[in-house]
Amino acid sequence: MPQLSVVADLSSLLQDAQTLVVAARRADLIDGWPLAGLPTAVRDAAARLAADAKPSMGGSVSTLLPLADGQPRSLVLVPLYDKVSRHLSETRALELHLALRGTARPDSGKVAILLGLRDSAHAMGAYLGVCRAYPHFTRKTASKPPVHPVAVLCTTTQGAVTAHLDAIAAAGQATRLAQRLVDMPTADLDTVAFENETRRAVDRLAHVTTTSMVGDDLLAHGLRGLHAVGRCAMAAPRLVICDYDPPDAQGEPIALIGKGLVYDTGGLFLKIAETRMLTMKCDMGGAAAMLGAFLTLAGSGIRKRIILGLAMAENAIGPDAYRPDDIIEMHSGKTMEVNNTDAEGRIAVADAASYIARTFRPKVLIDAATLTGAQLFATGKYHAAIVTNDGELETAAIAAGLASGDHCMPILYSPELHTSEYKSAVADMRNSVADRTNASSSASGLWIYMHIDDLDLRWCHIDLAGPAFVDNRATGYGVGLIDQLVRSL
């Protein structure tokens, strides 16, 4: 179970290291500046590898080093592309994530990672990319590996990056928390455990008040949609609210809403095709990302009031499961005819968004959800999809993605074209589109907005179904993106 840290100098990085990883642009490796200060044998080996290496997304080369006391025994070189396309981040978070998986093995001892960056501003995104490569949840028992230290040093042509290391480390810690929560099976992380994890994480923060509405209390507050989704599970559905309200807060509140479906069977629209239900423990990736971002923002003492709302439920089946053809009055007051119980995430998020928006009156509301498989068709495995009613907010989200290494891309916001997908003969709307070929990911995000569209607020939806869970492991995606986006507002 690797333990990550970010260090400020080369001697701390190399102390007791068994494996040294050097990652930088291939041209910079050939030039040699990222290798300055390394032992001669290491520099010579890295130079030879760099001369023959060809960058690839997630590629690396390695070699054994001559035995010498106090020096690493093996070298892994990660030659990054000299240039990347405009939709990839210069932090190289994705390249680092894909390349570094597997560099900490049970017998590898301490791993030292040296990152050669063109700009010190890329350090946080690069470190979060490293964090993604080291998920730490495991329940293996056959041969429990010892704790492996993984130390990271960021450097530029000006020398080691030493500024903001505490903030970088905090972002990494929050990202790894999100990873752990998403990787946990529902037997360990039902809604009760998720609320407890949330409370435990925020308890150390100043100026934070945490409350929750559980089970039938949701009905008393009008959150009938969230209640319906989770009412037949063994652990009751709930809305957990964390209110960070520092005395020097400036401007209007910002609301962060996360989809926290701890498991999604599909409900009575049971996910039975092939293996569609497998990995549905990841359906709370939006809530995990929002919790992680809330921790970094509040922990930094940001002078903004931030309201976190986590809609937690398990979409289970049983005698009391909500049914197709049921009509539910949502918190917004709009009625919904259920035509797909597997489109449950939008119901939970919309109720939470409506309650938070009408109670706290934020000027900006951001929601994050592993909402649709259609997101992967729209923007791929590594870019979240952004839907927003505000052009400036869209621009800010894309910039935050490039700054943090949490890639995202805008998709259509067009109520004129998509609200008709939800037409119902007996209610204000249905909950799933009539035509899946009509920009389904966009239309699904829009459904959430339809429950707050009477309010004067800027809204941004993040569908992170693809990047939150890659190759059956959580990535902690979204913590950096949301942190950077909120700070830019």
ZABAMAR-82357 format. One record per residue (C-alpha): residue number from 1; x, y, z. Coordinates in steps of 0.1 Angstrom, whole numbers, always signed. Example, Ala and Ser with C-alpha at 12.3 -4.5 7.8 and 13.67 -1.06 7.14 Angstrom:
BEGIN
PT   vexkol      xx      yy      zz
PT        1    +123     -45     +78
PT        2    +137     -11     +71
% end
This chain:
BEGIN
PT   vexkol      xx      yy      zz
PT        1      +0      +0      +0
PT        2     +21     +30     -12
PT        3     +23     +61      +9
PT        4     +29     +92     -12
PT        5     +48    +124      -3
PT        6     +61    +154     -21
PT        7     +96    +165     -12
PT        8    +116    +197     -17
PT        9    +152    +185     -25
PT       10    +171    +158     -43
PT       11    +187    +143     -12
PT       12    +154    +137      +5
PT       13    +141    +121     -27
PT       14    +170     +97     -31
PT       15    +175     +87      +5
PT       16    +169     +49      +8
PT       17    +153     +48     -27
PT       18    +155     +14     -44
PT       19    +138     +25     -76
PT       20    +143     +59     -93
PT       21    +117     +71    -118
PT       22    +126    +100    -140
PT       23     +98    +115    -161
PT       24    +102    +145    -185
PT       25     +99    +155    -221
PT       26    +122    +134    -242
PT       27    +139    +165    -256
PT       28    +146    +176    -220
PT       29    +159    +142    -210
PT       30    +183    +143    -240
PT       31    +193    +178    -230
PT       32    +200    +165    -195
PT       33    +187    +193    -173
PT       34    +162    +171    -153
PT       35    +191    +148    -145
PT       36    +213    +174    -129
PT       37    +226    +164     -95
PT       38    +219    +127     -99
PT       39    +247    +102     -93
PT       40    +269     +98    -124
PT       41    +259     +62    -130
PT       42    +222     +72    -130
PT       43    +228    +102    -153
PT       44    +247     +80    -178
PT       45    +221     +53    -178
PT       46    +192     +78    -182
PT       47    +210     +95    -211
PT       48    +215     +62    -229
PT       49    +178     +52    -224
PT       50    +166     +87    -235
PT       51    +185     +86    -267
PT       52    +167     +54    -279
PT       53    +133     +60    -262
PT       54    +102     +68    -281
PT       55     +74     +86    -262
PT       56     +40     +69    -261
PT       57      +9     +75    -240
PT       58     +19     +56    -208
PT       59     +52     +43    -221
PT       60     +84     +37    -200
PT       61    +117     +20    -202
PT       62    +138      +6    -174
PT       63    +173      -7    -166
PT       64    +193     -21    -136
PT       65    +220      +2    -123
PT       66    +255      -7    -112
PT       67    +255     -16     -75
PT       68    +266     +13     -53
PT       69    +259     +18     -17
PT       70    +232     +44     -10
PT       71    +221     +47     -46
PT       72    +189     +33     -64
PT       73    +192      -2     -78
PT       74    +169      +3    -108
PT       75    +160     +32    -131
PT       76    +127     +37    -148
PT       77    +126     +64    -175
PT       78     +93     +79    -187
PT       79     +99     +99    -219
PT       80     +70    +123    -223
PT       81     +59    +138    -256
PT       82     +77    +170    -264
PT       83     +43    +185    -274
PT       84      +8    +175    -267
PT       85     -24    +184    -285
PT       86     -44    +213    -272
PT       87     -70    +191    -255
PT       88     -44    +175    -232
PT       89     -29    +191    -201
PT       90      +7    +204    -200
PT       91      +8    +190    -165
PT       92     +11    +156    -182
PT       93     -11    +141    -155
PT       94     -26    +115    -179
PT       95      +8    +104    -193
PT       96     +21    +100    -157
PT       97      -9     +81    -145
PT       98      -7     +56    -174
PT       99     +31     +52    -173
PT      100     +36     +48    -135
PT      101     +11     +21    -128
PT      102     +30      -9    -115
PT      103     +62      +9    -106
PT      104     +57      +0     -69
PT      105     +60     -38     -66
PT      106     +61     -58     -34
PT      107     +99     -61     -35
PT      108    +107     -26     -49
PT      109    +111      -7     -16
PT      110    +110     +30     -17
PT      111    +102     +45     -51
PT      112    +116     +80     -59
PT      113     +99     +99     -87
PT      114    +117    +129    -103
PT      115     +94    +150    -125
PT      116    +110    +174    -149
PT      117     +84    +201    -157
PT      118     +85    +232    -179
PT      119     +66    +253    -154
PT      120     +63    +252    -116
PT      121     +25    +258    -121
PT      122     +23    +223    -135
PT      123     +35    +207    -102
PT      124      +1    +201     -86
PT      125     -14    +185    -117
PT      126     +16    +163    -123
PT      127     +15    +152     -86
PT      128     -22    +143     -89
PT      129     -13    +123    -120
PT      130     +12    +103     -99
PT      131     -14     +98     -72
PT      132     -38     +83     -97
PT      133     -12     +56    -105
PT      134     -11     +45     -68
PT      135     -46     +35     -56
PT      136     -43     +22     -21
PT      137     -74      +2     -13
PT      138     -68     -35     -12
PT      139     -83     -65      +6
PT      140     -57     -90      -6
PT      141     -47    -114     +21
PT      142     -24    -140      +6
PT      143      +7    -119      +9
PT      144      +1     -85     +22
PT      145     +28     -62      +8
PT      146     +46     -38     +32
PT      147     +40      -1     +30
PT      148     +60     +14      +2
PT      149     +71     +50      +4
PT      150     +67     +69     -29
PT      151     +85    +103     -28
PT      152     +79    +128     -56
PT      153    +102    +158     -64
PT      154     +91    +183     -91
PT      155    +118    +203    -107
PT      156    +122    +229    -135
PT      157    +152    +245    -152
PT      158    +152    +269    -122
PT      159    +156    +240     -97
PT      160    +134    +221     -73
PT      161     +98    +233     -69
PT      162     +94    +243     -32
PT      163     +64    +266     -33
PT      164     +29    +255     -22
PT      165     +41    +220     -13
PT      166     +15    +218     +15
PT      167     -13    +226      -9
PT      168      +0    +201     -34
PT      169      +2    +174      -7
PT      170     -33    +182      +5
PT      171     -47    +179     -30
PT      172     -29    +145     -34
PT      173     -43    +133      +0
PT      174     -78    +143     -10
PT      175     -75    +126     -44
PT      176     -63     +94     -28
PT      177     -92     +96      -3
PT      178    -116     +98     -33
PT      179     -99     +69     -49
PT      180    -102     +48     -17
PT      181    -139     +55     -13
PT      182    -147     +47     -49
PT      183    -127     +14     -48
PT      184    -145      +3     -16
PT      185    -172     -23     -22
PT      186    -207     -14     -10
PT      187    -205     -40     +18
PT      188    -179     -17     +33
PT      189    -193     +16     +20
PT      190    -231     +18     +22
PT      191    -248     +51     +28
PT      192    -242     +49     +66
PT      193    -205     +43     +62
PT      194    -202     +70     +35
PT      195    -218     +96     +57
PT      196    -194     +85     +85
PT      197    -164     +88     +62
PT      198    -176    +122     +52
PT      199    -181    +134     +87
PT      200    -147    +120     +98
PT      201    -130    +138     +69
PT      202    -145    +172     +75
PT      203    -144    +172    +113
PT      204    -109    +186    +114
PT      205    -119    +216     +93
PT      206    -127    +250    +108
PT      207    -160    +268    +101
PT      208    -177    +236     +87
PT      209    -212    +225     +99
PT      210    -224    +191     +88
PT      211    -261    +180     +88
PT      212    -280    +152     +72
PT      213    -315    +141     +62
PT      214    -320    +104     +64
PT      215    -348     +81     +52
PT      216    -383     +94     +57
PT      217    -369    +128     +68
PT      218    -362    +133     +31
PT      219    -400    +131     +25
PT      220    -406    +157     +52
PT      221    -383    +180     +32
PT      222    -398    +172      -2
PT      223    -369    +151     -15
PT      224    -392    +124     -28
PT      225    -370    +115     -58
PT      226    -339    +108     -37
PT      227    -361     +89     -12
PT      228    -376     +67     -40
PT      229    -343     +58     -55
PT      230    -329     +44     -22
PT      231    -359     +35      -1
PT      232    -357      -3      -4
PT      233    -320      -7      +4
PT      234    -309     -19     +38
PT      235    -291     +14     +45
PT      236    -314     +44     +41
PT      237    -309     +71     +15
PT      238    -297    +105     +27
PT      239    -286    +140     +18
PT      240    -254    +150     +37
PT      241    -247    +187     +38
PT      242    -214    +203     +47
PT      243    -215    +241     +50
PT      244    -182    +259     +50
PT      245    -189    +295     +61
PT      246    -158    +314     +71
PT      247    -163    +347     +88
PT      248    -145    +365     +61
PT      249    -164    +349     +32
PT      250    -168    +371      +1
PT      251    -195    +369     -26
PT      252    -224    +346     -29
PT      253    -222    +309     -19
PT      254    -210    +283     -43
PT      255    -228    +249     -42
PT      256    -212    +216     -49
PT      257    -235    +186     -55
PT      258    -223    +150     -58
PT      259    -240    +119     -70
PT      260    -234     +93     -43
PT      261    -250     +61     -55
PT      262    -230     +36     -35
PT      263    -243      +8     -58
PT      264    -265      +8     -88
PT      265    -283     -25     -98
PT      266    -304      -6    -123
PT      267    -334     -10    -100
PT      268    -363     -29    -116
PT      269    -346     -22    -150
PT      270    -320     -46    -137
PT      271    -285     -45    -153
PT      272    -285     -80    -167
PT      273    -268     -77    -201
PT      274    -234     -94    -200
PT      275    -215     -78    -170
PT      276    -232     -44    -169
PT      277    -237     -45    -131
PT      278    -200     -52    -123
PT      279    -181     -22    -109
PT      280    -212      -3    -100
PT      281    -196      +5     -67
PT      282    -180     +33     -86
PT      283    -214     +51     -91
PT      284    -205     +75     -62
PT      285    -175     +88     -80
PT      286    -191    +123     -83
PT      287    -197    +125     -46
PT      288    -162    +113     -38
PT      289    -147    +140     -61
PT      290    -169    +167     -46
PT      291    -159    +156     -10
PT      292    -122    +157     -20
PT      293    -125    +192     -35
PT      294    -144    +205      -5
PT      295    -116    +193     +17
PT      296     -89    +210      -3
PT      297    -109    +243      -6
PT      298    -120    +245     +30
PT      299     -87    +232     +43
PT      300     -69    +261     +25
PT      301     -91    +287     +42
PT      302    -105    +300     +10
PT      303    -126    +331     +15
PT      304    -158    +317      -1
PT      305    -188    +301     +14
PT      306    -191    +266      +0
PT      307    -221    +243      +4
PT      308    -215    +206      -2
PT      309    -245    +184      -9
PT      310    -239    +146     -12
PT      311    -269    +126     -24
PT      312    -264     +91     -11
PT      313    -285     +61     -20
PT      314    -283     +25     -31
PT      315    -304     +17     -62
PT      316    -315     -17     -49
PT      317    -345     -40     -57
PT      318    -371     -53     -33
PT      319    -408     -52     -25
PT      320    -407     -14     -20
PT      321    -386      -5     -51
PT      322    -398     +24     -72
PT      323    -414     +12    -104
PT      324    -416     +22    -141
PT      325    -448     +42    -145
PT      326    -447     +56    -110
PT      327    -452     +93    -109
PT      328    -431    +112     -83
PT      329    -432    +148     -73
PT      330    -397    +161     -72
PT      331    -384    +187     -47
PT      332    -387    +213     -75
PT      333    -424    +207     -75
PT      334    -423    +191    -110
PT      335    -438    +157    -115
PT      336    -418    +129    -131
PT      337    -431     +97    -147
PT      338    -405     +70    -143
PT      339    -397     +53    -176
PT      340    -363     +39    -165
PT      341    -353     +30    -130
PT      342    -317     +28    -142
PT      343    -317     +66    -148
PT      344    -317     +71    -111
PT      345    -286     +93    -106
PT      346    -302    +123    -122
PT      347    -332    +119     -98
PT      348    -310    +119     -68
PT      349    -288    +148     -80
PT      350    -317    +169     -91
PT      351    -335    +166     -58
PT      352    -303    +176     -39
PT      353    -296    +205     -63
PT      354    -331    +218     -59
PT      355    -330    +216     -21
PT      356    -295    +232     -18
PT      357    -303    +259     -44
PT      358    -336    +269     -28
PT      359    -322    +268      +7
PT      360    -289    +285      +4
PT      361    -294    +306     -28
PT      362    -260    +301     -44
PT      363    -251    +320     -75
PT      364    -231    +291     -89
PT      365    -241    +254     -86
PT      366    -217    +227     -98
PT      367    -227    +190     -99
PT      368    -206    +160    -105
PT      369    -219    +125    -114
PT      370    -210     +93    -130
PT      371    -242     +99    -149
PT      372    -242     +82    -183
PT      373    -224     +56    -203
PT      374    -231     +80    -232
PT      375    -204    +103    -218
PT      376    -177     +79    -229
PT      377    -191     +80    -265
PT      378    -192    +118    -263
PT      379    -158    +126    -248
PT      380    -140     +94    -242
PT      381    -124     +75    -213
PT      382    -102    +103    -201
PT      383    -122    +135    -206
PT      384    -153    +144    -185
PT      385    -182    +160    -203
PT      386    -192    +195    -193
PT      387    -228    +209    -197
PT      388    -234    +244    -185
PT      389    -259    +272    -190
PT      390    -231    +298    -189
PT      391    -204    +304    -215
PT      392    -179    +319    -191
PT      393    -184    +291    -167
PT      394    -177    +266    -195
PT      395    -145    +284    -204
PT      396    -135    +284    -168
PT      397    -141    +247    -165
PT      398    -120    +238    -195
PT      399     -92    +260    -182
PT      400     -94    +244    -148
PT      401     -92    +210    -164
PT      402     -60    +219    -183
PT      403     -45    +235    -152
PT      404     -53    +205    -129
PT      405     -48    +176    -154
PT      406     -84    +166    -150
PT      407     -93    +168    -186
PT      408    -128    +178    -197
PT      409    -147    +189    -228
PT      410    -179    +209    -234
PT      411    -209    +192    -249
PT      412    -242    +207    -261
PT      413    -264    +228    -239
PT      414    -296    +232    -259
PT      415    -329    +230    -240
PT      416    -347    +239    -272
PT      417    -335    +206    -288
PT      418    -335    +183    -258
PT      419    -364    +190    -233
PT      420    -388    +173    -257
PT      421    -369    +140    -251
PT      422    -387    +139    -217
PT      423    -422    +145    -229
PT      424    -448    +126    -208
PT      425    -486    +123    -214
PT      426    -493    +122    -176
PT      427    -466    +142    -159
PT      428    -443    +172    -164
PT      429    -416    +149    -177
PT      430    -402    +114    -179
PT      431    -368    +107    -164
PT      432    -351     +91    -195
PT      433    -347    +102    -231
PT      434    -370     +89    -258
PT      435    -341     +89    -284
PT      436    -307     +78    -272
PT      437    -291     +91    -304
PT      438    -301    +127    -297
PT      439    -271    +138    -277
PT      440    -280    +116    -247
PT      441    -252    +128    -224
PT      442    -262    +164    -230
PT      443    -298    +157    -225
PT      444    -292    +138    -193
PT      445    -273    +167    -177
PT      446    -300    +190    -188
PT      447    -326    +170    -169
PT      448    -309    +180    -137
PT      449    -310    +217    -147
PT      450    -347    +214    -155
PT      451    -353    +213    -117
PT      452    -335    +245    -110
PT      453    -341    +264    -142
PT      454    -365    +288    -126
PT      455    -337    +301    -103
PT      456    -311    +328    -111
PT      457    -279    +308    -110
PT      458    -250    +297    -131
PT      459    -249    +259    -134
PT      460    -223    +235    -145
PT      461    -227    +197    -148
PT      462    -197    +173    -149
PT      463    -203    +138    -162
PT      464    -172    +119    -151
PT      465    -183     +84    -158
PT      466    -153     +75    -179
PT      467    -123     +92    -162
PT      468    -134     +84    -126
PT      469    -128     +47    -130
PT      470    -102     +34    -154
PT      471     -93      -3    -158
PT      472    -113     -13    -128
PT      473     -95     +12    -104
PT      474    -106     +46     -91
PT      475     -86     +76    -103
PT      476     -97    +103     -79
PT      477    -107    +123    -110
PT      478    -124    +156    -103
PT      479    -108    +167     -71
PT      480     -83    +189     -90
PT      481    -108    +201    -116
PT      482    -134    +212     -91
PT      483    -108    +228     -68
PT      484     -93    +248     -96
PT      485    -127    +258    -110
PT      486    -141    +271     -77
PT      487    -109    +291     -71
PT      488    -113    +308    -105
PT      489    -148    +320     -97
% end
